[in-house]
Amino acid sequence: MLTTVSDMRTSIFSKTIMALLFAIFVSSAGISVDAKVKKHKKNSKQTSTAMPAGYSKALVNKAKAGDTYAQVQLGMCYEQGDGVQADEKSALYWYDKAAAKGHPYGQALAAMMYLQGRGTEVNEAKAFQLAQSSANKSNAYGEYVLGACYLYGLGVEQNVKKAWDWLMKASNQGVEYAKNTLNEILADEDLAFEATYDYKDWNSDSKAWAKAKSLNTTNAYLKYLELYPEGLHTADANDAYVEASIDKALKGEYYNLPQYEKINNTYGTESTSEIQNKTDYRIEVLFSGPEKKRVVINKNETKSTVLKNGSYKVVAKALNGNVGKYYGTMKFDGGVYSGYFYITSSPR
């Protein structure tokens, strides 16, 4: 299935955002992230040896007097129930106090609570603003949260390249969760291509083709075809894109391809495929057999293509929208074949 922002929000970010809380103060204390997480696992009510034992009148008085570090500490006590009854609203209150005075950790923590809707309603726009302010102060955890916002489109338009850049900054400062997220981006072909795309690698036909071959992914071959539709390697890129797309489709979920109906018999070495797109999406149909072809069809459009007779692997997929792929095999032995695509809901 095509990945949407809403799907992605429940992926990497939701798995790590809670754990990140317990690593917020480690850099200023000279404690590693790993050591912090281990300590948290040992005793969930303690956050760090660098933190106070817990809630105290002295801490409250410092926070009320405007000490931003104490305000963040007090917020963490309320959030974790450390020496006081857990209260997310109170935690956010103190994080907001510190954030309003520009404390980068307070901004990062408040951003996470606004993203999760803890102690308040979800407010992605405010979360993004807070994370951005924190990250612009070179705070590692603000950089991580800002990267996550860009990656999943939280409070800002999704931008995988910007996400990659901010997550890399956080990773370079030792945030393990950022490193994990970067690795998961690299494991996803589509995200990895967006994250690492550099126009300098594609600004000539020869360089673009060399880059596409080295990556050997659907996105790379498609990028070459988009940049150089009449290029020196267009035919090879088209064939490689078809093969890579079919291999990719077979590794995931797909719907059974609707079988074409033979509507006219003819003699010869070629067949005609008429494809009706009855969906609300722009789709592409890929044929791999005696020859390779890519056919792009707009919504409510019918398009014909001529194929050499023989057996083909066929993949059809939407170029926009959260719609699954179709896969099947077909044999063309001369004549006109008609098929159509529609919306269904049961992948194989």
Residue pairs with C-beta under 8 A, 6 or more apart in sequence:
1 7
1 252
1 253
1 322
1 323
1 324
1 325
1 347
2 317
2 318
2 321
2 322
2 323
2 324
3 188
3 190
4 322
5 152
5 153
5 158
7 322
8 151
8 152
8 153
9 152
9 154
11 184
12 148
12 151
12 180
12 181
12 184
13 148
13 151
13 152
13 154
13 181
16 177
16 180
16 181
17 112
17 115
17 116
17 145
17 148
19 37
19 177
20 112
20 141
20 144
20 145
20 175
20 177
21 76
21 79
21 109
21 112
22 36
22 37
22 40
22 47
22 48
23 33
23 36
23 37
23 141
23 175
23 176
23 177
24 72
24 76
24 105
24 108
24 109
24 141
25 47
25 48
25 50
25 51
25 72
25 105
26 32
26 33
26 35
26 36
26 48
26 50
27 140
27 173
27 174
28 50
29 48
29 49
29 50
30 50
31 48
31 49
31 50
32 174
33 174
33 175
33 176
33 177
34 176
36 47
36 48
37 176
39 46
39 47
39 48
39 49
40 46
40 47
44 80
45 54
45 80
45 81
45 82
46 82
47 76
47 80
47 82
51 73
51 76
52 59
52 73
53 83
54 77
54 82
54 83
54 84
55 74
55 77
55 78
55 82
55 83
55 84
56 83
59 70
59 73
59 74
59 77
60 74
62 70
63 70
63 71
63 73
63 74
63 94
63 97
66 101
68 97
68 98
68 101
68 102
68 103
68 106
69 98
69 103
71 94
71 95
71 97
71 98
71 103
71 106
72 94
72 95
72 98
72 103
72 105
72 106
72 109
74 94
75 90
75 91
75 92
75 93
75 94
75 95
75 98
75 106
75 109
76 82
76 91
76 109
77 83
77 84
77 91
78 84
78 86
78 87
78 88
78 90
78 91
78 94
79 86
79 88
79 91
80 86
87 119
88 113
88 118
88 119
89 119
89 120
90 119
91 113
91 118
91 119
92 110
92 113
92 118
92 119
92 120
93 119
94 106
95 106
95 109
95 110
95 113
96 106
96 110
97 106
98 105
98 106
98 107
98 110
99 106
99 107
99 109
99 110
99 130
99 133
102 133
102 137
104 133
104 134
104 137
104 139
104 142
105 134
105 139
105 141
107 130
107 131
107 133
107 134
107 139
107 142
108 130
108 131
108 134
108 139
108 141
108 142
108 144
108 145
110 127
110 130
111 126
111 127
111 128
111 130
111 131
111 134
111 142
111 145
112 127
112 145
113 119
113 120
114 120
114 122
114 123
114 124
114 126
114 127
114 130
115 122
115 124
115 127
115 145
115 149
115 154
115 155
116 122
117 123
123 155
124 149
124 154
124 155
125 155
126 155
127 145
127 149
127 154
127 155
128 146
128 149
128 154
128 155
128 156
129 155
131 142
131 145
131 146
131 149
132 142
132 146
133 142
134 141
134 142
134 143
134 145
134 146
135 142
135 143
135 145
135 146
135 166
135 169
136 142
138 169
140 169
140 170
140 173
140 174
140 175
140 178
141 170
141 175
143 166
143 167
143 169
143 170
143 173
143 175
143 178
144 166
144 167
144 170
144 175
144 177
144 178
144 181
146 166
147 162
147 163
147 164
147 165
147 166
147 167
147 169
147 170
147 178
147 181
148 154
148 163
148 167
148 181
149 155
149 156
149 163
150 156
150 158
150 159
150 160
150 162
150 163
150 166
151 158
151 160
151 163
151 167
151 181
151 185
151 191
152 158
160 185
160 191
160 194
160 195
161 194
161 195
161 197
163 185
163 195
164 182
164 185
164 195
164 196
167 178
167 181
167 182
167 185
168 178
168 182
170 178
171 178
171 179
171 182
185 191
185 192
185 195
186 192
186 195
189 217
189 218
189 219
189 248
190 219
193 215
193 217
193 219
193 220
193 223
194 219
197 223
201 207
201 208
201 211
202 208
202 211
202 223
202 224
202 227
205 228
205 231
205 232
205 233
206 232
208 223
208 224
208 227
208 228
208 231
209 224
209 228
209 231
209 232
209 233
209 236
209 237
211 220
211 224
212 220
212 221
212 223
212 224
212 237
212 240
213 240
216 240
216 244
217 244
218 241
218 244
218 245
218 248
221 237
221 238
221 240
221 241
221 244
222 241
224 231
224 233
224 234
224 237
225 234
225 237
225 238
225 241
228 234
228 237
231 237
238 292
238 293
238 294
239 292
241 294
242 286
242 287
242 288
242 292
242 293
242 294
243 288
243 292
245 286
245 315
245 317
246 286
246 288
246 313
246 315
246 327
249 315
249 317
249 325
249 327
250 327
252 325
253 324
253 325
253 347
253 348
254 315
254 324
254 325
254 326
254 327
254 347
254 348
255 324
255 325
255 326
255 327
255 344
255 346
255 347
255 348
256 326
256 327
256 328
256 348
257 314
257 315
257 316
257 326
257 327
257 328
257 329
257 330
258 326
258 328
258 339
258 340
258 341
258 342
259 328
259 330
259 339
260 273
260 330
260 337
260 338
260 339
261 337
261 338
261 339
262 335
262 336
262 337
263 274
263 335
263 336
263 337
263 338
264 335
264 336
265 334
265 335
266 334
266 335
266 336
267 334
268 309
268 334
269 308
269 309
269 334
270 306
270 307
270 308
270 309
270 334
271 306
271 307
271 308
271 309
271 332
271 333
271 334
271 335
271 336
271 337
272 304
272 305
272 306
272 307
272 335
272 336
272 337
273 287
273 295
273 304
273 305
273 306
273 307
273 332
273 337
273 339
274 302
274 303
274 304
274 336
274 337
274 338
274 339
275 285
275 295
275 297
275 302
275 303
275 304
275 305
275 338
275 339
275 340
275 341
276 301
276 302
276 338
276 339
276 340
276 341
277 283
277 297
277 298
277 299
277 300
277 301
277 302
277 303
277 340
277 341
278 300
278 340
278 341
278 342
279 299
279 318
279 323
279 341
279 342
279 343
280 299
280 321
280 343
281 299
281 318
281 319
281 320
281 321
281 323
282 296
282 297
282 298
282 299
282 318
282 319
282 320
283 296
283 297
283 316
283 317
283 318
283 319
283 341
284 294
284 295
284 296
284 297
284 316
284 317
284 319
285 294
285 295
285 297
285 314
285 315
285 316
286 292
286 293
286 294
286 295
286 314
286 315
286 316
287 293
287 294
287 295
287 305
287 307
287 312
287 313
287 314
288 312
288 313
288 314
289 307
289 308
289 310
289 311
289 312
289 313
290 307
290 308
290 309
290 310
290 312
291 307
291 308
293 305
293 307
295 303
295 305
296 319
297 303
307 332
308 332
309 332
309 333
309 334
310 331
310 332
311 329
311 330
311 331
312 329
312 330
312 331
312 332
313 327
313 328
313 329
314 326
314 327
314 328
314 329
314 330
315 325
315 326
315 327
316 325
316 326
316 341
317 323
317 324
317 325
317 326
323 343
324 347
326 341
330 337
